[in-house]
Amino acid sequence: ADAWPVKGPKEVWRVDGGVGKSGLAISRGRLLTMIQVEGKQRLIALNAKTGEPIWKVDLAPAYRNSMGDGPRSTPTIVGDRVFVLTGEGILAAVSFEKGEVLWSKNVLKELGGEPAEYGMACSPLVVGSDVIVSLGAVKGSVAAFDAKTGDKTWAAATNDPAGYSSPSLLDVGGQKQIVAFTGGSALGLAPKTGTVLWRYPYETDFACNIVTPIAHAGQVFISSGENHGAAMLALKPAGSVFEVEPKWESQGPGSVLRN
């Protein structure tokens, strides 16, 4: 009570940006995000303390969508590289220091896919020498590309739409796995080969599986809105793959959690 009256938040800095739904990635005093401005999808780097521009680079033409224009994906910073996915499915690697495009490929088109209904929203995951994205393409629901060259390393074709989640590297079932929450299922994949270790169907209206899967006590937790629900998945080894057993589920409009 002695601290009253509480003062309101103080604005430190403000930068005119553009439209889009990208989040913020912060590393080594820099703040990176994607915006759409001047007819381009642009990656920008700012001084995180002052907001002063450091560099900007255009990655693709403007992306337009009835549910909102602009890029959706949050940049992923690993070492001296930044990885981004544009609204239409262009995967690019950019120099963290200077903002130079190191490589850029329309990986969605390469694998025979079309943009998700609300635009491609996956943030890239870097595991070892590969960068991994959920694409929902005919030749790869989830795919990995060499982080240095952009060449395809593997693709897991499971006939799942993309959804809007980002894959994670989780320690579940007693081993490290890439866990992807597509528009139609939760998947466990071998990091080096993309081999499907398990699949748990989880179809949500409009393929709107959005949240990133998380690990709890060696299990996988998933949840979806659109009146769907939540589930905790236990993985039981069955040779080189896994059997999936829901530890608990809460489904439908009355679910305890639908996020």
N, C-alpha and C positions, 0 to 999 in steps of 0.2 A: 504493500500500500504506500510505502514511503516513496516509491518510484513514480507515482502518478503526478502530473498527467503524462501518459506515454506519448512520445513523439512518433509521428508517422514515418514511414520509410523515406529515406533520402535517395533521390536519384543520383547515381554516380556518373553514368554516361548513357547516351542514347545514339543509335545509329539508324539512319533511314535505310530500310531494307527493301524487300519485295514480297511477293506472295509465296506460299508453300507451307509444307507441314514437317519439314526437317527439324530434328532436335539439335542440340548443341554438343560438340565434342571438344573437350578442353585438355590441352597437354602443353607442358613447358612454357606456360605463360601465354599461349595462343588459344583463341576460341575460333572453332571452325563450324560452319553450317552451310546449308544449301538454300538458295533463294531463286526466285524467278523474277527477272528484271530486264528491261530493254529487249524483250523477245527472246531471252536465253535462260537456260537453267545454269546457274552460276554457283561455284564453290568459292567461298570467301574465307579469309583468315584475318582475324582482328587481334589487337593487343587486348588480352583479357582484362587488364587493369584500367585501360584508358579508352578502349573502343576504337583506337586509331587503326585504319586499314593497313595491313601488311602486304597482302596480295589478293588478287581475284583471278579466276579463270573460268571461261565459258566452256561447258561440257556438251551441251545439246541445245537444239531449238526449244522454244517454249513448249511446255506440256500442258494441254488443256483437258479438263475433265469436268463433267456436269456436277460432280461432288466437290469441286474446288480445284483450282489450277496450281501448277508448280510441282517441284520435286517433293517426295514423301520421305525418302530414306535419310537416316542420320549418318554422317561420315564415320568411318572407322579408321583410327590412327594407330599404326603399328610401326615403330622405328622411324625410318626416314620416309615412309610412304603413307598416303591417305587413300582409302578405297571408298568409292561412292557408286550408288546405283541410281540412275535417273528414272523419271516417271514411266518412260516407255521401255526400260530394260537395258540401257547402256551401262556396262560396268567399266569403270575407269580407275586407273592408278595415277596419283598425282604426287609430285615431290612436296614433302612437308616444308622444306626450307624455302623453296622458290616458287611453288605453285605451278610447276611445269607439268604438262600431261606426259606421262611416261608411256602409257598405252591406253587405248579405249576401244571397246568392242560391244556391238549390240548382241550380247550373249543370249538374250531371249529369242531374237530372230534366228540366231545361229542354231538353236536347239528346237526350232519349229514351234515357238510359242507366240501367244498374243498377250498384250498387257492385261492384267487383272482389271476387273470392273471399275475399281476405284483407284487404279494406278499401282505401279510396283512400289512396295513400301519396305521391303526387306533391307536391313542394314547388313553389310557384308561381315562375315566371320572369318578371321585369319587363323588357320591352324597349321603350324609348321611352315612349309613353303607354298601353301595353297590358300586361296581366298574362296569362300563358299557362300553361295546365295540360293535362296528358294525362288524358283522360277515358274513352276507349274507348266513346263513345256512338254511337248510330246516326247522329246528325246531326253528329258531330264526334269523331273519335278524338283530335284535339288541337284546342284552341280558344283564342281570345284574347278578352279582355274589357277594356273601357275601365277604366283604373285609377282614374279619378275617379268613375265612375257605376256600373260593373258591367255596362253594356250590352255585348252581344256585338259584337265587331269582325269576326271571321271564324271559320270552322270548317273544318277539313280532314277530310272524311269518307272514310276509307280502309278501313273495315271491320276495323280493328285493335282488339283488346281493349286495356284500359288498361295492363296490366303494372304495375310498381311503381317505375319510373325517373322521374327529373325531367328536363325538357328543358334544353338548354344553348344559348347563343348562341356559335357557333364560327366561326372563320375557316378554312373548308375549301373546296376546289375553287376557290380564288381569290376568294371572296366571303363575306360574313357570312351565315350561315344559322342558323335554329333547327333543331337536331338533336334529335329525340325518339326514344327507344328504347321502343317500345310493347310490348305482350305478343306481337306477331306480326311486328314488323319494326323496322328503323332507317329513319327518315324525315328528309329534308331539306326544310325549308319556308321560303318567302320571308317575312321578318319582318313586312312591312306588309300582306300579302294572304293569307298562309297557303297560297299556291300550292305544290303538291307538286313539288319540284325533282328528287327521286329517292326510290326506295324499295328497300330490300334486305330480302327476307323472312328472318326469323330466329325461327322458331317453337320455343319452349321448353316443356317439360312444365309444365302448370299456368299457362301464360302468365307464367312467373316470370323475365322480363327485368327486372332490378332496378337495376344500376349506371347511373350517369350517363355518357353517351358523352363521350369526350374527343378533342381534336385533337392530331395529331402530324404535323408537316411537311406540313400541308395535307390530311391524311387523317383518317379517323374510326376510332377504336378502340372496339370493343364486346366484351363478354364476359358469359357467363351460366353459372350453376351448373346443377344438375339434370343433371349429366353431359353438358352441351352443349359449351362451348368458347369460343374467342375468334377474332376476325377483325380485320384491318386493311384498311379500305376506301379505295381510291383513287377519286376522282371525276374523270371526264373530261367536259368540256363537250360538249354535243350540242345546239346551238342554244340555246334558252332553258332547257333542262333538263340533266341530267347522266346519263351512263352510269356504273354502279358496277362496279368491277373489284376483287375481293379481292386485295390485295397479298400477303397470306398468310393462311392459315387453319389452325387446330389444333382439330379437333372430336372429340367423343366422350369416353368415360370416360377415355381416355389423354391427353387434351389437356394442353398445358403450362400452361394457365390456365383456370380455370372459377370466376369470382368473381361 
